[in-house]
């Protein structure tokens, strides 16, 4: 009976440790993929060299005029 409890305890410890390791691997792989720009990102960091003429005003946007990509 005592031997069976020891085996059960060792088995449970192995299962818990495997779950922790798998969780850590999943977490760090997920963090790597979140560092990339995904499709549908609305805001772009252009740095310090942006100009006001690079963006449409709200009035132009509401009027439905197409932005020139010239």
N, C-alpha and C positions, 0 to 999 in steps of 0.2 A: 504494500500500500504506500509506504514511504517512498519507494523507488518510482512509483507511478506519479506521485506528486512532483518529484524532482524533474521527471521527464516533461510533465505538463508545464511546469514553471519555465523550463528552458525553451520549450516550444513557444510559449506565449511571449517570452522576451525576444526570441528571434522574429516573431511576427511583428511585434511592435517596432523593433529596430528596422526591419525591412520597410515598414510603412513610413517611418521617419526619413529614411534614405530616399525612398521614392518621392515623398513629398518635397524634400529639398531639391532633388533633381528637377522636378516639375516646376517648382517656384523659380529657380534660377534660369531655366530655359524660357519660361514665360516672361521674365524680366528682360532677357535679351531681345525678344521679339517686340516688346513694347518700346524699345529704344529706336526702332525704325519708324519712318514716316509711313503711315497706312493710307490707303486710298480713302478719300473723303476728308482729308485734313483741311480745315477751313482757314487756318491762320498760318502764314508763312513768315519766318524770321528773315528779313532781308538785310539786316545789319544796319550800320550807321549811314550808308550811302543812299538811302531812299529819298525820293523827292515827292512833293505834294502832287505833282502832275502824274505820278504813277498810279494814282487811285481815283476812282469815280466819287463824286459827291453824292449825298443821299438824294438830292433833287433829281440828278441825272439818272440815278438808279430807279427811282419811282416813275420816271417818265417813260421807261421802257426802251430807251435808246440803246443800241448795241454798242458795246465798248470796242474801240478800235485797237487792234493788236499790232498795228503797223510796224 
